[in-house]
């Protein structure tokens, strides 16, 4: 490295990077790159400020040219925005990821066993391991699913588990997304952008690939087909172009080579089978990867005025003639109160200790824990049980006294609907904030777990990053951005 760059006049000078306040994913408190990041940090440091800026602009142009966008709802309007992408990758060692993936597989296996138990014998409640009110008061428990046996016994085929690091550098599970988890298309597109604008970083085989996800997703969907046919008919069911995740729906349909359909494209016949209307005539559908919430799936069973779903779909599913991915009712485990009990589920169903710990969680329906939350609300993050996307929550240290009082009232009025957690010292990673300038920003990670005939975990996942200095909100709809996630082997992997 030249003396000019070492003085920080040109490219990134990592020795001046301010990483001491939080655990930083790339640079330690002494200004040195962590082992998995050394080669990448050096390559970034060797690029001039002008070259880095050129690559950043190229990344923005690539994202626009590829049409990578997301929809934000604002004042009654749907606004399409270009996907915000930061050039500097988030780096994790392959060794650490192997341990993390093992913990994710364990967690999703136990969650599927829990969901199946909920809709059948409910042993976990009868044995006193979990309180029965969790189901009685659950917004996502579907009585219509009781007694149903989905293909291969799997309910949550696709799970997005949100991971965070605290000050100790360990991964913690922040929440489980089991209804219609989104974001995987952005994970794949992030890698495509990286390959185009940082091609020399991929010359060796130390960055593990993610581009096999589409194949693994297709194989998982095919594995749960109730019909034994050589090529099962698979479709992706979307609410339509105005949905915030429509880009992902269309992207995945294209990648998998399957039809993207709306409710009006399907119907259930008298034989309780699902058919798709096509130019060639009617085609029987075996697997529906649905991106529609439970309550809009079937107007015969749920909202009678829904035009998004398909009348009779639940009949077809109950009869075992179609697989629904994820299964209706899987959201019973997608509840932040239920989340607090996942380590107990793992112990109960698998006889194992949880490999990945939960974030410490206070249940507001417990009188003692409620008392603590009300007394310490200024230091806590308070979340509603069934919201997502960062909505409806309050980050105590960043909120006003008025907000604190309002949330005290909300929690007291409906304690079952709220949990509280300590305000974590979320880990950071460098973000380009100017030509040759990198600053730390907080981030999380959403890996995706596929469960069908077997269980697969993505090599990394979707890293979301808070682009605003000091902010803990990483959601793109609220100003967050994204990074490519690189799982890095210490030596080149031979193909």
C-alpha positions in Angstrom: 0.0 0.0 0.0 1.4 3.4 -0.9 2.3 6.1 1.6 -0.4 8.4 0.0 -3.1 5.8 0.7 -1.8 5.1 4.2 -2.3 8.8 5.0 -5.9 8.5 4.0 -5.7 10.9 1.1 -6.8 8.3 -1.4 -8.6 5.1 -0.7 -10.1 3.8 2.6 -7.6 4.0 5.5 -8.9 1.2 7.8 -6.6 2.4 10.7 -8.8 5.5 11.0 -12.1 3.6 10.8 -14.1 4.3 14.0 -15.0 0.8 15.1 -14.4 0.9 18.9 -18.0 1.7 20.1 -19.6 -1.5 18.8 -18.6 -5.0 17.6 -17.7 -4.3 13.9 -18.0 -7.2 11.5 -15.0 -6.2 9.4 -12.5 -4.1 11.5 -11.6 -4.7 15.1 -11.1 -2.0 17.8 -7.4 -1.7 16.8 -8.2 -0.8 13.2 -7.2 -4.2 11.9 -9.2 -6.4 9.6 -10.7 -9.5 11.2 -9.2 -12.8 9.8 -12.1 -13.6 7.3 -12.0 -10.0 6.1 -8.3 -9.5 5.6 -8.0 -10.2 1.9 -11.2 -8.2 1.1 -10.2 -5.2 3.3 -6.8 -5.1 1.6 -8.4 -5.2 -1.9 -10.8 -2.4 -0.9 -8.0 -0.4 0.6 -5.9 -0.7 -2.6 -8.6 0.9 -4.7 -8.3 4.7 -5.0 -11.1 7.0 -3.9 -11.9 7.7 -7.5 -12.1 4.0 -8.3 -14.3 3.2 -5.4 -16.7 6.1 -6.3 -16.7 4.7 -9.9 -17.6 1.3 -8.6 -20.3 2.7 -6.3 -21.9 4.6 -9.3 -21.7 1.4 -11.4 -23.5 -0.5 -8.7 -26.3 2.0 -8.6 -26.6 1.9 -12.4 -26.6 -1.9 -12.4 -29.4 -2.0 -9.8 -31.4 0.4 -11.9 -30.7 -1.5 -15.1 -31.6 -4.8 -13.5 -34.9 -3.3 -12.4 -34.3 -4.2 -8.7 -36.9 -2.2 -6.8 -39.2 -2.3 -3.8 -42.5 -0.7 -3.1 -43.2 1.8 -0.3 -46.7 2.7 0.9 -46.9 6.4 1.6 -50.0 8.5 2.0 -52.2 6.1 0.2 -49.8 5.7 -2.7 -47.5 2.9 -3.9 -44.1 4.3 -4.7 -41.5 2.2 -6.5 -37.9 2.8 -5.3 -34.6 1.5 -6.5 -33.1 -1.0 -4.2 -30.5 0.7 -1.9 -27.2 -1.2 -2.2 -23.9 -0.6 -0.4 -20.8 -1.7 -2.2 -18.8 -3.0 0.8 -19.8 -6.6 1.6 -20.6 -8.0 5.0 -18.1 -10.9 5.6 -18.6 -14.0 7.7 -16.1 -16.9 8.0 -17.2 -20.3 6.6 -16.4 -21.9 9.9 -18.7 -19.6 11.9 -21.4 -20.0 9.3 -21.3 -23.8 9.5 -22.1 -23.5 13.2 -24.8 -20.9 12.5 -26.5 -23.0 9.8 -26.5 -26.0 12.2 -28.4 -23.9 14.7 -30.9 -22.6 12.1 -31.7 -26.2 11.0 -32.3 -27.2 14.6 -34.5 -24.3 15.2 -36.7 -24.7 12.1 -37.0 -28.4 12.7 -38.4 -27.8 16.2 -40.7 -25.0 14.9 -42.2 -27.3 12.4 -42.8 -30.0 15.1 -44.4 -27.3 17.2 -46.8 -26.2 14.5 -47.8 -29.8 13.7 -48.3 -30.4 17.5 -50.5 -27.3 17.7 -52.9 -28.6 15.0 -53.0 -32.2 16.3 -52.4 -33.5 19.9 -51.1 -30.2 21.5 -48.8 -32.3 23.7 -46.5 -29.4 24.5 -49.3 -27.6 26.3 -50.7 -30.7 28.0 -47.3 -31.5 29.4 -47.1 -28.0 30.8 -44.0 -26.9 28.8 -45.8 -24.0 27.2 -48.9 -22.2 28.5 -52.1 -23.0 26.6 -53.1 -19.3 26.3 -50.5 -18.9 23.6 -52.9 -20.6 21.2 -56.1 -19.3 22.7 -55.0 -15.7 22.3 -53.0 -16.1 19.1 -54.0 -14.0 16.1 -52.4 -16.5 13.7 -53.9 -19.8 15.1 -56.3 -21.1 12.4 -58.9 -23.5 13.7 -59.6 -24.5 10.1 -56.2 -26.2 10.0 -56.8 -28.6 13.0 -56.3 -32.2 11.9 -54.7 -31.4 8.5 -51.6 -33.3 7.5 -49.7 -31.3 4.9 -47.5 -33.2 2.4 -44.3 -34.6 4.1 -45.6 -33.2 7.4 -44.0 -29.8 6.7 -45.8 -26.5 7.6 -43.1 -23.9 7.4 -41.2 -24.8 4.2 -39.5 -21.4 3.9 -38.3 -19.6 7.0 -36.5 -16.3 7.3 -34.8 -16.2 10.8 -33.5 -12.7 11.6 -30.1 -12.8 13.3 -28.2 -10.0 15.1 -24.9 -9.7 16.8 -24.6 -8.0 20.2 -21.5 -6.5 21.8 -20.1 -9.9 22.5 -19.9 -10.7 18.8 -22.3 -13.7 19.0 -25.2 -14.3 16.7 -28.6 -14.1 18.4 -32.0 -15.0 16.9 -34.1 -11.8 16.9 -37.3 -13.3 15.4 -38.7 -16.1 13.2 -40.6 -15.3 10.0 -42.8 -18.2 9.0 -45.8 -16.8 7.2 -44.6 -15.4 3.8 -41.0 -14.4 4.5 -39.6 -12.1 1.8 -36.2 -10.8 0.8 -34.4 -13.7 -0.9 -34.6 -12.2 -4.3 -32.6 -9.2 -3.0 -30.0 -11.6 -1.6 -29.5 -13.1 -5.0 -29.5 -9.7 -6.8 -27.0 -8.3 -4.3 -24.6 -11.1 -5.4 -25.2 -10.4 -9.1 -24.4 -6.7 -8.5 -21.2 -7.6 -6.6 -20.0 -9.9 -9.3 -20.4 -7.2 -11.9 -18.7 -4.3 -10.1 -16.1 -6.2 -8.0 -15.2 -9.0 -10.4 -11.6 -9.4 -9.2 -12.8 -10.3 -5.7 -14.4 -13.5 -7.2 -11.3 -14.7 -9.1 -10.5 -17.1 -6.3 -13.1 -19.5 -5.0 -13.0 -18.3 -1.3 -16.4 -16.6 -1.5 -19.0 -19.3 -1.2 -21.8 -19.2 -3.8 -25.5 -18.4 -3.3 -26.7 -18.8 -6.9 -27.8 -22.4 -6.2 -30.8 -21.1 -4.1 -33.2 -21.2 -7.0 -32.4 -24.8 -7.7 -32.7 -25.8 -4.1 -36.1 -23.9 -3.8 -37.4 -25.6 -6.9 -36.3 -29.1 -5.6 -37.9 -28.4 -2.2 -41.2 -27.3 -3.9 -41.2 -30.4 -6.1 -40.4 -32.6 -3.1 -43.7 -31.7 -1.4 -45.9 -32.4 -4.4 -48.7 -34.7 -3.4 -48.7 -36.3 -6.8 -45.9 -38.6 -7.9 -45.2 -37.1 -11.3 -42.0 -36.5 -13.2 -42.6 -32.8 -13.4 -45.1 -31.4 -10.9 -46.9 -28.2 -11.8 -45.6 -25.5 -9.5 -46.9 -21.9 -9.5 -46.3 -18.8 -7.4 -49.5 -17.1 -6.2 -49.1 -13.3 -6.0 -51.6 -10.6 -4.8 -50.5 -8.6 -7.9 -48.4 -5.8 -9.1 -49.2 -3.4 -6.3 -47.9 -5.7 -3.6 -44.6 -4.4 -2.0 -42.8 -7.7 -2.7 -44.1 -8.1 -6.3 -40.6 -7.7 -7.7 -39.5 -10.8 -5.7 -42.6 -12.8 -6.9 -41.8 -12.1 -10.5 -38.1 -12.6 -10.1 -38.5 -16.0 -8.4 -41.0 -17.2 -11.0 -38.5 -16.3 -13.7 -35.6 -18.0 -11.9 -37.6 -21.2 -11.2 -39.2 -21.4 -14.6 -42.7 -21.6 -13.2 -45.9 -19.6 -13.7 -46.6 -16.4 -11.7 -50.4 -16.5 -11.2 -53.1 -14.5 -9.4 -56.2 -15.9 -7.8 -58.3 -15.4 -10.9 -55.9 -17.7 -12.9 -56.8 -20.7 -10.7 -59.9 -22.5 -9.7 -60.9 -25.6 -7.7 -63.1 -28.1 -9.5 -65.6 -30.6 -8.1 -62.9 -33.2 -7.7 -61.2 -30.9 -5.1 -58.2 -30.4 -7.4 -56.7 -27.0 -8.3 -56.4 -26.1 -12.0 -54.7 -23.3 -13.8 -56.2 -21.7 -16.9 -53.8 -21.6 -19.7 -53.7 -21.1 -23.5 -53.3 -24.9 -23.8 -56.4 -25.5 -21.6 -56.6 -26.5 -18.0 -53.5 -27.8 -16.2 -53.7 -29.4 -12.7 -51.5 -27.6 -10.1 -49.6 -29.6 -7.6 -47.7 -27.0 -5.5 -48.6 -23.4 -4.8 -45.9 -21.2 -3.4 -48.3 -18.6 -2.0 -47.3 -15.0 -1.3 -50.8 -14.1 0.1 -51.7 -14.0 3.8 -53.9 -16.8 5.2 -57.0 -14.7 5.5 -57.1 -13.9 1.8 -56.4 -17.4 0.5 -59.9 -18.9 0.3 -63.1 -16.8 0.4 -65.0 -20.1 1.2 -63.2 -20.3 4.6 -61.6 -16.9 5.4 -62.5 -13.4 4.2 -65.6 -14.0 2.0 -64.9 -10.9 0.0 -61.3 -11.7 -0.9 -60.6 -11.5 -4.6 -56.9 -12.4 -4.1 -57.3 -16.1 -3.3 -59.1 -19.1 -4.8 -62.5 -20.4 -3.6 -62.1 -24.0 -2.5 -58.3 -23.9 -2.0 -58.6 -25.1 1.6 -60.8 -28.0 0.5 -58.2 -29.1 -2.1 -55.4 -28.8 0.5 -57.3 -30.7 3.2 -58.0 -33.4 0.6 -54.3 -33.8 0.0 -54.5 -32.7 -3.6 -52.3 -29.7 -3.5 -49.3 -28.5 -1.4 -49.5 -24.9 -0.1 -46.1 -23.3 0.7 -46.0 -22.1 3.4 -48.9 -23.9 4.8 -51.9 -21.9 6.2 -51.6 -21.7 10.0 -47.8 -21.8 10.1 -47.9 -18.2 11.4 -49.0 -19.6 14.8 -45.2 -19.9 15.4 -44.6 -16.5 13.9 -45.5 -14.7 17.1 -43.0 -12.7 19.2 -44.5 -14.2 22.4 -44.2 -17.7 21.0 -40.6 -16.8 20.0 -39.6 -16.5 23.6 -40.4 -20.2 24.1 -38.4 -21.6 21.1 -35.4 -22.8 23.3 -37.9 -24.8 25.3 -39.4 -26.3 22.1 -36.0 -27.4 21.0 -35.4 -29.1 24.3 -38.9 -30.7 24.4 -39.1 -32.0 20.8 -35.4 -32.7 20.0 -33.9 -33.3 23.5 -31.2 -30.7 22.7 -30.0 -27.4 23.9 -30.5 -24.5 21.5 -27.4 -23.9 19.5 -28.4 -20.3 18.7 -29.6 -18.2 21.7 -32.6 -15.9 21.7 -32.3 -12.3 22.5 -33.4 -11.8 26.2 -37.1 -11.2 26.1 -39.6 -9.9 28.7 -43.2 -11.2 28.4 -45.6 -8.4 29.3 -48.4 -10.8 30.3 -46.3 -12.0 33.2 -47.0 -9.6 36.2 -43.4 -9.5 37.4 -42.0 -9.0 33.9 -44.6 -6.4 33.1 -43.7 -4.5 36.2 -40.0 -4.4 35.1 -40.9 -3.3 31.6 -43.1 -0.4 32.8 -40.4 0.7 35.2 -37.6 0.5 32.6 -39.4 1.3 29.3 -36.9 4.1 28.5 -34.1 1.5 28.1 -36.1 -1.2 26.3 -37.3 -2.0 22.8 -41.1 -2.8 23.0 -42.6 -4.8 20.1 -46.2 -5.9 19.3 -46.5 -9.7 19.0 -47.5 -9.9 15.3 -46.3 -6.9 13.5 -43.3 -7.0 11.1 -41.2 -4.6 9.1 -40.3 -2.6 12.2 -43.8 -1.2 12.5 -45.6 -0.7 15.8 -42.4 -0.9 17.9 -40.7 1.6 20.1 -37.0 1.9 20.7 -36.9 3.3 24.2 -33.6 5.3 24.2 -34.5 6.9 20.9 -38.1 7.7 21.8 -39.7 10.7 23.5 -41.3 10.8 27.0 -44.6 11.0 25.2 -43.9 7.8 23.3 -42.9 6.1 26.6 -46.2 7.0 28.2 -48.2 6.0 25.1 -46.5 2.6 25.1 -47.1 2.1 28.8 -50.8 2.5 28.2 -50.7 0.2 25.1 -48.9 -2.6 27.1 -51.2 -2.3 30.1 -54.3 -2.4 27.9 -53.2 -5.6 26.1 -50.1 -7.2 27.8 -50.4 -10.5 25.7 -49.7 -8.5 22.6 -46.4 -7.1 23.7 -42.8 -8.2 24.5 -39.8 -6.1 25.4 -36.1 -6.7 24.8 -32.9 -4.9 25.9 -31.7 -2.3 23.4 -28.9 -4.3 21.8 -25.5 -2.9 20.9 -26.1 -4.1 17.3 -23.0 -4.9 15.4 -21.8 -2.6 12.6 -20.1 -2.9 9.3 -18.5 -0.3 7.1 -20.6 1.6 4.6 -19.3 3.9 1.9 -20.4 7.5 2.9 -18.3 9.4 0.4 -15.3 9.0 -2.0 -12.9 6.8 -0.1 -14.7 7.2 3.2 -16.3 4.3 5.1 -18.3 4.7 8.3 -19.9 2.0 10.6 -23.6 1.4 10.4 -25.8 -1.1 12.3 -27.1 -4.2 10.5 -28.9 -7.5 10.8 -29.1 -10.7 8.7 -31.9 -12.8 7.4 -30.8 -16.3 6.2 -33.4 -18.5 4.6 -34.1 -22.1 5.6 -35.8 -24.5 3.2 -37.5 -27.6 4.6 -39.1 -30.2 2.4 -37.6 -33.7 2.1 -34.5 -32.3 3.8 -33.3 -29.0 5.3 -31.1 -26.5 3.6 -29.7 -23.1 4.7 -28.6 -20.3 2.4 -24.9 -19.6 2.3 -25.4 -16.3 4.2 -28.5 -14.4 3.6 -30.0 -10.9 3.2 -28.0 -8.3 5.1 -30.0 -5.2 5.9 -28.2 -2.1 7.0 -29.3 1.2 8.6 -27.9 3.8 6.3 -28.6 6.6 8.7 -25.9 7.2 11.3 -26.8 5.8 14.7 -30.1 4.3 13.5 -31.1 0.8 14.5 -33.9 0.6 11.9 -32.7 -1.5 8.9 -35.9 -2.0 7.0 -35.7 -0.6 3.5 -39.3 0.8 3.8 -37.9 3.0 6.6 -34.7 4.2 5.1 -32.5 1.1 5.4 -30.3 -0.5 2.7 -28.6 -3.7 1.9 -25.2 -5.4 1.5 -24.0 -8.6 -0.2 -23.2 -11.2 2.4 -20.0 -13.1 1.8 -19.3 -16.4 3.5 -15.5 -16.7 3.1 -13.4 -19.8 3.3 -9.9 -19.3 4.6 -8.5 -21.2 1.6 -9.7 -21.7 -1.9 -12.4 -24.3 -2.3 -11.7 -26.8 -5.0 -14.8 -27.4 -7.3 
